[in-house]
Amino acid sequence: MDLTLNPHLLEDKPEEFPIEFESYEEEIAFKQQLVEWHEMYGSIYVTEVNDVPFYFRALSKKELDTAESIYSDDYERTEYICKVCVIYPLIDDYSLDIFAGVPEILCSAILEESGYTNAQKTKIAIAKWEKKMENVENQLRLVIKEAFSDIPLDEIEGWPMPKVAEYYVKAKWVLENLRGMSLVSQDEMQQ
């Protein structure tokens, strides 16, 4: 089972989530943990090995380069990637504290979900984000970021829509009147 975890998945489509909870409190605690992981790491993935779910995050290009430059031994490189990316369960020593073969399965899943072994998965992710960028709501925040580059994008993405609208109007004014840029809507581009 490979699955991308989204904190809203449990609310929106609980039938798609393959985890059964023994109690309501356990479900709430898991949802909170998922939200915290998502805020810390972005997308969270889970894969099951020998009936044990392993939760992990994607490997960055910098981390991959580190793994490849420091560890010439495949097993040491695999262990490094697992230690860096596996969020839960935490394993101190992948050579002693886990069954043989598990680190290789985990590393393979991490590399695939990170986009390093499956070009098709990367193309699908790019297409998904290109589709999302057709939505004006997603464009507004980037216009604000362009005009007010000192405000982190994560902060802007956390704003409620009235604040986004206010800052968009301010950003548009700055870009058009002070920087001489012209913002064109998709409707205007198609004409």
N, C-alpha and C positions, 0 to 999 in steps of 0.2 A: 504494500500500500504506500504510494507516494502521494502526498497531498500538500498543497500550499495552504497554510492556515491564515485566515483573515479574522480578526476579532469580531467582525460583524457577521461572519458566516453562521455562527451559532444562533444569532437572532433572526437572520433573514431566511436561511435554508437549513434548519436543523436536521432535516431528513438526509442531507448530503454529508453530515458529519458522522464518521464511523466510530465515535467513542461513546460508550455507555457509562453513565455516572450512577454511583450507588446511592447518592443523596443529592438533594437540592443544594446543600451547602458545598458539596464537592464540585458540583457543576459551576456554581458562582465563583469559587476559589480558582477553578481552572480558567474561567473566562477572564478573571482579573489578571492571572498570570500571563495569559495569552496577550492581553492588551499591553502589559508591561514589556513583554518580549518584543512585541510589534513596535512599540515606541522606541526601544533601545536598538533594535537590529533591522527594522523594516520587515520584509517578508520572512515568514517562519515556515519551515517545511517539516514534515514528519515522514519517517519511513519506519516500517516495522521489520525487525530482524529477530528471528527465533521468538516470536510473540512478544517482543519488547519494543515499545514505541520509542524512537529516538527523535528528538526535536533538534533542529539545527537551523542555522542561518547560512546565507550565501557567503562564499569565499570571494574576497576582493582580488583584483588583479595584482595589487601590491603584495598581498599575502601569498598568492600563487607564486609570484616571482621570488619571494623570500623562501618558500618551500623548495623551489627548484634550484636556487643558488646555494642554499645552506646544506640541504640534505641530499646527498648523492645516492644514498640507500633508499630503495622504494618503500621499505617498511617504515623507516624513520620519517620519510616525507608523508606517508599515509597517516602515521600517528600524529604528526604535527598538524596536518589539515583537520583531523578529527578533534584534536584538543582545541584548536582555534574556533571551530564552527559548531560543534555539538554543544547545545545549551543544556539539555537534560536527557538522560542522566549524566551527571558529571563523573568522569572516569579519570583517575589520576595516572594510571599506567596501562596503556592499551596492550602491553605485552603480557601483563600479569592478571589484570582485573576483568578480563573479558574473554569470551570464547574465540578460538582461532577463526579467522576468516571474517569476523564481524567488522574490524576496522576497514578492510578492503571493500566490503559492501557499503559501509557508511561513506567512505571516501568517494566511491563511485557515484553514489547518490548526490553527495555534496557538489562534486565537479559538474555533474549533469545539470542540477538545479541552478548552479552558478553560471551556466552558459558556456562552459569550457569544453564539453564533449559532444554537445548536440546542437549543431548550427540551426536546425529547424526550430528548436525551442527558443533560441534567441530571436529568430525572425518572427515568430509568433508574438513574443513579448514586445518587439518593436512595433508590429502592426497594431497590437492592443493599445499601446501608448499613443500611436498616431491617431487612432480612432478617438481616444479620450481627448486629445488636443483639439478635435473638431468642436468640442463643447466649449462654448463661450465662457462658462464659469471657470474652466481650467486656464483659459487664456488670460482672464482678468488678473490673476495672481502673478503671472509672468510679466505683464505690462507694469504692474506695481513694482515688481522686483527690478525691472530695467530702469525705472525712474528713481527708485530709492534703493540703490544697491547695498546700502548698509543694513537694511532690514533682512534678516535671514529668511529664506523661502519657507522653512519649516514654521516659522512664526506667522508668516502671512497665511499659510495654509490653515492655521488654527483660528483665524479670525472669522467671526460671524458675517453673513452676507451684507448687512448694512454697512459695516466697517469696510469690507472689500469694495462695495460700491463707492463709498466716499473716497477711498484712496485711489481707486481706479480713475475717478474724475480728476483728482489732483495729478495723478501720474500722466494722464492723457494731456492735460494742460502743460505740464512741464515738458513732455516730449515734443509736443507740437509747437509750443511757443518759445521755449528756451533752447531746445536742441534742433529744431527745424525738421522733425520727423513727421511723417503723415501716417496715421493709423488707418488702415483700410479693412473693412469688414469683408467676409467671404462673399457676401451678396454683391458688394461693389467690385470685387475681383472678377466675378463671373460675368459682369456686364461689359 
